[in-house]
Amino acid sequence: MVTTTFLIFILGVSLYCFYDRTVMYKYLFHPYSIKRNNEHYRFLTHAFIHGDTMHLFLNVFSLWMFGYAVEDVYYVELFLQDPYNPTEEDRIHAIKMAKLAYIGLFTGGIYAHP
């Protein structure tokens, strides 16, 4: 569920940015703009923008393969008290934790750049 949401959002944002380059440049990671103009949203928004269609395809394919595998394994093992009888509170907690994990992965990419 979380993977599907991110896949749709990433595809939509990236395809729109391919169409309108001014939007792409507004949301790309640019340290000078972050520091001088206080555009801190760039820390998160750059993760949804891709350079070209091949880059987009490979990242979406990787997320599709990896994301569903992670959801299948960790949803049950980490987030639910009783995997055979989950409560609504367990489901809400699992969704929140999965969203935090994805945000951590995306913002972690910032530090990978030299």
C-alpha positions as CSV (number, residue, x, y, z in Angstrom):
1,M,0.0,0.0,0.0
2,V,2.8,2.5,0.9
3,T,4.9,1.3,-2.0
4,T,2.0,1.8,-4.5
5,T,1.4,5.3,-3.1
6,F,5.0,6.3,-3.5
7,L,5.2,4.7,-7.0
8,I,2.2,6.7,-8.2
9,F,3.5,9.9,-6.7
10,I,7.0,9.5,-8.0
11,L,5.8,8.8,-11.5
12,G,3.4,11.7,-11.5
13,V,5.9,14.2,-10.2
14,S,8.8,13.1,-12.4
15,L,6.7,13.0,-15.6
16,Y,5.3,16.5,-14.8
17,C,8.9,17.7,-14.3
18,F,9.9,16.2,-17.6
19,Y,7.2,18.4,-19.2
20,D,7.9,21.6,-17.2
21,R,11.6,22.1,-16.5
22,T,11.0,25.2,-14.4
23,V,9.1,23.1,-11.9
24,M,12.0,20.6,-11.9
25,Y,14.6,23.3,-11.2
26,K,12.4,24.7,-8.4
27,Y,12.4,21.4,-6.5
28,L,15.9,20.0,-7.2
29,F,18.4,19.7,-4.4
30,H,20.4,22.9,-4.5
31,P,22.4,23.6,-1.3
32,Y,22.9,27.3,-2.1
33,S,19.2,27.9,-2.4
34,I,18.5,26.0,0.8
35,K,21.0,28.1,2.7
36,R,20.4,31.5,1.2
37,N,16.7,31.4,0.4
38,N,15.6,29.1,3.2
39,E,14.1,26.7,0.7
40,H,14.2,23.7,3.1
41,Y,11.5,21.8,1.2
42,R,14.2,20.9,-1.3
43,F,15.5,18.3,1.2
44,L,12.4,16.2,0.5
45,T,11.2,17.2,-2.9
46,H,14.4,16.3,-4.8
47,A,13.8,12.7,-4.0
48,F,10.8,12.5,-6.3
49,I,12.5,14.1,-9.3
50,H,14.5,12.0,-11.8
51,G,16.9,13.1,-14.5
52,D,15.6,11.2,-17.5
53,T,13.2,8.3,-18.4
54,M,15.8,5.6,-17.9
55,H,16.7,6.8,-14.5
56,L,13.0,7.0,-13.6
57,F,12.3,3.5,-15.0
58,L,15.2,1.9,-13.1
59,N,14.3,3.6,-9.8
60,V,10.6,2.8,-10.1
61,F,11.4,-0.8,-11.0
62,S,13.8,-1.1,-8.0
63,L,11.2,0.4,-5.6
64,W,8.5,-1.8,-7.0
65,M,10.6,-4.9,-6.5
66,F,12.2,-3.9,-3.1
67,G,9.2,-2.0,-1.6
68,Y,6.7,-4.8,-1.9
69,A,9.2,-7.3,-0.5
70,V,9.9,-5.1,2.5
71,E,6.2,-4.5,3.1
72,D,5.5,-8.2,3.0
73,V,8.3,-9.1,5.5
74,Y,8.3,-6.2,7.9
75,Y,4.7,-5.3,8.0
76,V,3.9,-8.6,9.9
77,E,7.2,-9.0,11.8
78,L,7.7,-5.4,13.1
79,F,4.5,-3.6,13.1
80,L,1.7,-6.0,14.3
81,Q,1.3,-7.3,17.8
82,D,-0.6,-10.4,16.6
83,P,0.0,-11.0,12.8
84,Y,-3.1,-13.3,12.6
85,N,-5.5,-10.9,14.3
86,P,-4.4,-7.3,13.7
87,T,-6.3,-4.5,15.3
88,E,-7.0,-1.1,13.6
89,E,-4.4,0.4,15.9
90,D,-1.8,-2.0,14.6
91,R,-2.6,-1.1,11.0
92,I,-2.4,2.7,11.7
93,H,0.9,2.2,13.5
94,A,2.3,0.1,10.7
95,I,1.4,2.7,8.1
96,K,3.0,5.5,10.1
97,M,6.2,3.5,10.6
98,A,6.4,2.5,6.9
99,K,6.0,6.2,5.9
100,L,8.8,7.2,8.3
101,A,11.0,4.5,6.9
102,Y,10.5,5.7,3.3
103,I,11.1,9.3,4.3
104,G,14.3,8.2,6.0
105,L,15.5,6.4,2.9
106,F,14.7,9.3,0.6
107,T,16.4,11.9,2.8
108,G,19.4,9.6,3.4
109,G,20.2,10.0,-0.3
110,I,21.1,13.6,0.3
111,Y,24.2,12.5,2.1
112,A,25.3,10.1,-0.6
113,H,26.1,13.0,-2.9
114,P,29.7,14.3,-2.7
